[in-house]
Amino acid sequence: GLNNSSYLGGKLFQFIGPLFRSKKIIQTNIKKALPNIDEVQIKNITNKMWDNYGRIFAEYIFIKKLRNEYFSSHITIKGQEILKNIKKKNKPVIFISGHFSNFELMAMTIEKLGLKLSAIYRPLNNKFLNVLMEKIRTKHICKFQIKKGVSGLRKIIKLNKDGFSTALMIDQRVTEGIKSKFFNQYAFTTTIPAQLVKKYGYDVVPVFIERFEGTKFKITFYDPIKFTKDTSEKDITQKLNSILEKMILTKPEQWIWSHNRWK
């Protein structure tokens, strides 16, 4: 079942993960965010990160059930009234988050609770895997999957005009972004939320997911952030990075540290 598969996936990745990803990148990244950390804690965070990573992969097999019969017993939602208000106002918002815990469940939950949503994604480098992932995502996570890039942005704007909100991860390095401080060092950061805020005045809603006891999750929706018209793209992006930092520090072992974020 779900619990055993998730557990085994975690154990498998604790073993094979370090063979495929640079230990040095992971350690350097953790030290950037947590400068006072010792080697034992780094090892502990890394080990738990691989466990979480492996669990995510195993949980894809059960994604249909997590959306349906397992939903209420495995996913707790904090801030559901925020979603209700967004739905009532019928004005799109931008949901932002990062690759925490089982991050796929956030967009799935927003759509399941009746909000019109499009999700921006970065295609995987492996073409075969990418086709498979797109199928799973459009069928069980969020129907409108938008590939990041210029044509993707046009699609998002078109969907926004039809009342669709947008969900995206802001924690990965993007070549077309701007340099913004992330844990006291500059990192290329996406400006898509800032662009949409500046052009259309949308609110930004941070979302966080954390894993408890194996396959129990808690998704938190935070109050919408309203930016004034004269807030610069740079300041908006910086504010969102600061929010992301706080989320990461809440559960550092559930973020994916293997990505070369500060390259």
Number of C-alpha atoms within 10 A of each C-alpha: 8 19 15 13 17 25 18 16 21 25 20 16 21 20 13 12 21 15 10 8 12 13 16 10 17 21 17 17 19 20 16 15 17 14 11 7 12 10 10 9 12 18 14 11 21 26 20 20 26 27 25 28 26 24 27 20 16 20 22 19 15 16 22 16 14 23 19 12 10 14 18 11 11 16 21 14 15 14 13 15 12 16 19 14 11 17 18 10 9 14 16 24 26 26 25 21 23 21 19 25 26 21 21 19 22 25 24 21 19 20 20 17 13 11 20 21 26 23 25 18 16 15 15 12 8 8 10 9 12 14 13 10 15 18 14 17 20 15 13 22 25 25 19 20 21 23 16 17 14 9 10 15 17 12 17 25 16 12 18 22 13 12 17 22 26 26 27 21 19 21 25 18 18 16 10 12 14 18 20 22 17 21 19 9 11 14 22 20 26 23 21 19 23 24 17 21 23 18 9 15 16 22 20 25 21 21 24 22 25 19 19 10 7 16 20 14 20 18 20 18 22 17 15 17 14 12 17 11 11 7 12 15 17 14 13 19 23 20 12 23 22 15 14 23 16 12 20 20 13 13 15 21 23 25 26 20 21 22 15 14 17 19 9
